[in-house]
Amino acid sequence: MSRMPGAVWRPVVNFHPSGVREHRGAVLHVQDGNNSPYGWFNNHASQSSSDFWVSKTGVIEQYVNTGVDYAWAQAAGNPYYASIETEGHPDEPLTAAQIEGVAKIYSWGHTEFSWPLIVVDSTTKHGLTYHGVGGSAWGGHPGCPGDLRKPQRAAIIARATELATPASNRHVSVAHLVAAMKADSAGAQGHVTYKTEGLILEDALYREDLLTRYWVDGSLGSKARDAYKAWQRSKAGGAYTGDDADGYPGIKSLTRLAARHNFIAIP
């Protein structure tokens, strides 16, 4: 039985036992409603269900033994892809908590079934796809999960990749960040010095609500420095001031950020 740790286990009657043929990845869905769909999925008359549901607050419910039995979510795609239902409507974006919840599911699936950490728009390729791409063969839901949620799969995969990568493999150097902030801000728009480390830092600042997703690009210009300054002044635990809150990372403030976002700070 493949049950995800941390998910609320709520088995339903609507599923196909031992029907999974291949572990291709997962399909993102939108509920087009609010509150847990458990009652609907546990009703024979509905003829529908999903592997998982993620609430707007990040609660994860699991309804079938993923990878063994399949849910009734995307018709012809059911034997090949797990399904992830998300609370809300197609004209609403996923909340930050939902992105985190879906990423946790996908990271688990990557470890459990080798789902590749990529976004795909396909009914046959391995990765994170979406319901509407399947057309009539997948039930005819072209608007699922919605134009706002489809592109958020990139953020889901980015976070799932982070969750699936041990912190020991994610080192961020204070010296590199300071050098990058100076070089990138002095260079042309989009200048990149240390992209991998820059992306790790920017993603952490984004998840602290200090930097918008648009600026998570690996280029540590003025936006990244301002965001880090805000981290130093208000969230780093020391309420730094003066030269200690100039936006350039120090080992103490970066270590605090690293502890919250699965990377290791080094001098």
C-alpha positions as CSV (number, residue, x, y, z in Angstrom):
1,M,0.0,0.0,0.0
2,S,1.3,3.4,-1.0
3,R,0.1,6.0,1.5
4,M,1.8,9.3,1.8
5,P,3.2,10.3,5.2
6,G,1.6,13.5,6.4
7,A,-1.6,13.1,4.3
8,V,-4.9,12.4,6.0
9,W,-5.9,8.9,5.0
10,R,-9.6,8.8,4.0
11,P,-10.3,5.8,1.8
12,V,-13.3,6.0,-0.6
13,V,-15.4,3.4,-2.4
14,N,-14.8,4.9,-5.8
15,F,-11.6,3.3,-7.1
16,H,-10.3,0.6,-9.4
17,P,-8.3,-2.0,-7.4
18,S,-4.9,-3.0,-8.6
19,G,-5.5,-1.1,-11.8
20,V,-2.3,1.0,-12.2
21,R,-0.3,0.1,-15.3
22,E,2.5,2.7,-15.2
23,H,3.8,5.4,-12.9
24,R,4.1,8.4,-15.3
25,G,3.5,11.2,-12.8
26,A,0.6,13.2,-11.6
27,V,-2.3,15.3,-13.1
28,L,-3.2,18.7,-11.6
29,H,-7.0,19.3,-11.2
30,V,-9.2,22.0,-9.8
31,Q,-12.2,21.1,-7.6
32,D,-14.3,24.0,-8.8
33,G,-15.6,24.2,-5.3
34,N,-14.6,24.5,-1.6
35,N,-14.3,22.1,1.3
36,S,-13.2,18.5,1.3
37,P,-14.7,16.4,-1.5
38,Y,-14.5,13.2,0.6
39,G,-18.3,12.8,0.8
40,W,-18.7,13.1,-3.0
41,F,-15.8,10.7,-3.7
42,N,-17.2,8.2,-1.2
43,N,-20.6,8.1,-2.9
44,H,-21.1,5.4,-5.6
45,A,-23.5,7.7,-7.5
46,S,-20.8,10.3,-8.1
47,Q,-18.5,7.9,-10.1
48,S,-15.6,10.2,-9.3
49,S,-12.6,10.4,-7.0
50,S,-9.0,11.4,-6.8
51,D,-5.8,10.2,-5.3
52,F,-5.3,13.4,-3.4
53,W,-6.9,16.7,-2.4
54,V,-5.1,19.8,-1.2
55,S,-7.0,22.5,0.6
56,K,-6.3,26.2,0.4
57,T,-4.6,26.0,3.7
58,G,-2.4,23.1,2.6
59,V,-4.2,20.2,4.2
60,I,-3.6,17.0,2.2
61,E,-6.2,14.2,2.0
62,Q,-5.4,10.9,0.3
63,Y,-8.3,8.6,-0.9
64,V,-6.8,5.6,-2.6
65,N,-3.6,3.5,-2.5
66,T,-1.7,5.5,-5.0
67,G,0.5,3.6,-7.4
68,V,-1.5,0.4,-6.9
69,D,-5.2,1.3,-7.1
70,Y,-6.4,4.1,-9.3
71,A,-8.9,6.8,-8.7
72,W,-11.7,8.0,-11.1
73,A,-10.3,11.4,-12.0
74,Q,-9.2,11.6,-15.6
75,A,-10.9,8.7,-17.5
76,A,-8.4,7.1,-19.9
77,G,-5.5,8.7,-17.9
78,N,-6.3,7.0,-14.7
79,P,-4.2,3.8,-15.0
80,Y,-1.1,5.9,-15.8
81,Y,-1.2,9.1,-13.7
82,A,-2.0,9.9,-10.1
83,S,-4.5,12.7,-9.6
84,I,-4.2,15.8,-7.4
85,E,-7.5,17.7,-6.8
86,T,-7.1,21.3,-5.5
87,E,-9.7,23.3,-3.6
88,G,-11.1,26.4,-5.2
89,H,-12.2,27.5,-8.7
90,P,-10.4,27.8,-12.1
91,D,-10.3,31.6,-11.9
92,E,-8.4,31.5,-8.6
93,P,-4.7,30.8,-8.4
94,L,-3.3,28.2,-6.1
95,T,-2.4,29.6,-2.7
96,A,1.1,29.4,-1.4
97,A,0.0,26.7,1.0
98,Q,-1.5,24.7,-1.9
99,I,1.7,24.9,-4.0
100,E,3.6,23.6,-0.9
101,G,1.1,20.8,-0.5
102,V,1.1,19.7,-4.1
103,A,4.9,19.9,-4.1
104,K,5.0,17.6,-1.1
105,I,2.9,15.1,-2.9
106,Y,4.9,15.3,-6.0
107,S,8.2,15.0,-4.1
108,W,6.9,11.9,-2.4
109,G,5.8,10.5,-5.7
110,H,9.3,11.2,-7.1
111,T,10.9,9.2,-4.3
112,E,8.2,6.4,-4.3
113,F,7.6,6.0,-8.0
114,S,10.4,7.9,-9.8
115,W,8.1,10.6,-11.1
116,P,10.4,13.0,-13.0
117,L,10.7,16.5,-11.7
118,I,9.5,18.2,-14.8
119,V,6.4,19.9,-16.2
120,V,4.8,18.3,-19.2
121,D,1.7,19.1,-21.3
122,S,1.0,15.6,-22.4
123,T,-1.1,12.5,-21.9
124,T,1.9,10.1,-22.4
125,K,5.0,11.8,-21.2
126,H,6.3,11.4,-17.6
127,G,6.0,14.4,-15.3
128,L,3.4,16.8,-13.9
129,T,0.7,17.4,-16.4
130,Y,-2.9,18.8,-16.2
131,H,-6.4,17.6,-16.7
132,G,-7.5,19.7,-19.6
133,V,-4.7,18.4,-21.9
134,G,-6.4,15.0,-22.2
135,G,-9.4,16.3,-24.1
136,S,-12.4,14.0,-24.5
137,A,-10.4,10.9,-23.7
138,W,-9.8,12.3,-20.3
139,G,-13.4,13.4,-19.7
140,G,-13.6,16.6,-21.7
141,H,-12.5,19.2,-19.1
142,P,-10.5,21.8,-21.1
143,G,-10.8,24.4,-18.3
144,C,-9.2,22.2,-15.6
145,P,-7.3,23.4,-13.6
146,G,-7.6,26.9,-15.1
147,D,-5.2,29.3,-16.9
148,L,-4.0,30.7,-13.5
149,R,-3.1,27.3,-12.1
150,K,-1.5,25.6,-15.1
151,P,1.6,27.8,-15.1
152,Q,2.0,27.3,-11.3
153,R,3.1,23.8,-12.0
154,A,6.6,25.3,-12.5
155,A,6.6,26.6,-8.9
156,I,5.3,23.2,-7.8
157,I,8.1,21.3,-9.5
158,A,10.8,23.8,-8.3
159,R,9.6,23.3,-4.7
160,A,9.3,19.5,-5.1
161,T,12.8,19.4,-6.4
162,E,14.0,21.3,-3.4
163,L,12.1,18.9,-1.1
164,A,13.6,15.9,-2.8
165,T,17.1,17.2,-2.7
166,P,19.0,16.6,0.6
167,A,20.1,19.8,2.3
168,S,23.7,18.4,2.2
169,N,23.6,18.8,-1.6
170,R,22.5,22.5,-1.4
171,H,25.3,24.8,-0.3
172,V,25.0,28.5,-0.5
173,S,28.1,30.6,0.0
174,V,28.0,34.0,1.7
175,A,31.0,35.2,-0.3
176,H,29.3,34.1,-3.6
177,L,26.0,35.9,-2.7
178,V,27.8,39.1,-1.8
179,A,29.9,39.0,-4.9
180,A,26.8,38.3,-7.0
181,M,24.8,41.1,-5.5
182,K,27.5,43.6,-6.4
183,A,28.2,42.2,-9.9
184,D,24.6,41.6,-10.9
185,S,23.4,45.0,-9.7
186,A,26.2,46.7,-11.6
187,G,25.7,44.7,-14.8
188,A,23.0,44.7,-17.4
189,Q,19.5,43.7,-16.5
190,G,19.4,40.0,-15.8
191,H,23.1,39.7,-15.3
192,V,23.8,36.4,-13.5
193,T,27.0,35.5,-11.5
194,Y,26.1,32.5,-9.4
195,K,22.8,31.3,-10.7
196,T,22.2,28.1,-8.7
197,E,23.0,29.8,-5.4
198,G,21.1,32.9,-6.4
199,L,17.9,30.8,-7.2
200,I,18.1,29.1,-3.9
201,L,18.3,32.4,-2.0
202,E,15.6,34.1,-4.1
203,D,13.2,31.1,-3.7
204,A,13.7,31.2,0.1
205,L,13.0,35.0,0.1
206,Y,9.9,34.4,-2.1
207,R,8.5,31.9,0.3
208,E,9.1,34.4,3.1
209,D,6.8,36.8,1.2
210,L,9.7,39.2,0.7
211,L,10.2,38.8,-3.0
212,T,7.7,38.3,-5.8
213,R,8.0,35.2,-8.0
214,Y,8.8,37.4,-11.0
215,W,12.2,38.2,-9.6
216,V,13.2,34.6,-8.8
217,D,15.6,34.3,-11.8
218,G,19.1,33.8,-10.3
219,S,20.1,37.4,-10.9
220,L,20.8,39.0,-7.5
221,G,20.1,42.6,-8.3
222,S,18.6,45.4,-6.2
223,K,15.3,43.5,-5.7
224,A,17.0,40.6,-4.1
225,R,19.2,42.8,-2.0
226,D,16.1,44.8,-0.8
227,A,14.4,41.5,0.0
228,Y,17.3,40.3,2.0
229,K,17.5,43.6,3.8
230,A,13.9,43.1,4.9
231,W,14.8,39.6,6.1
232,Q,17.7,41.0,8.2
233,R,15.6,43.7,9.7
234,S,12.4,41.9,10.5
235,K,12.6,38.1,10.2
236,A,16.2,36.9,10.8
237,G,15.7,36.7,14.5
238,G,18.2,39.3,15.4
239,A,16.3,42.4,14.2
240,Y,19.6,43.6,12.7
241,T,20.3,47.3,12.1
242,G,23.0,49.5,10.5
243,D,25.7,47.6,8.6
244,D,24.2,44.3,9.7
245,A,21.0,45.1,7.8
246,D,22.5,46.4,4.5
247,G,21.1,43.6,2.3
248,Y,24.3,41.8,2.0
249,P,24.1,38.3,3.6
250,G,26.1,37.4,6.6
251,I,26.7,33.9,7.9
252,K,24.3,34.3,10.9
253,S,21.3,35.6,9.0
254,L,21.9,33.2,6.1
255,T,22.1,30.3,8.4
256,R,18.7,31.2,9.9
257,L,17.2,31.4,6.4
258,A,18.9,28.1,5.4
259,A,17.4,26.3,8.4
260,R,13.9,27.2,7.3
261,H,14.4,26.4,3.6
262,N,16.5,23.2,3.3
263,F,19.9,24.5,2.3
264,I,23.3,24.9,4.1
265,A,24.9,28.3,4.5
266,I,28.7,28.4,4.2
267,P,31.1,31.4,4.5
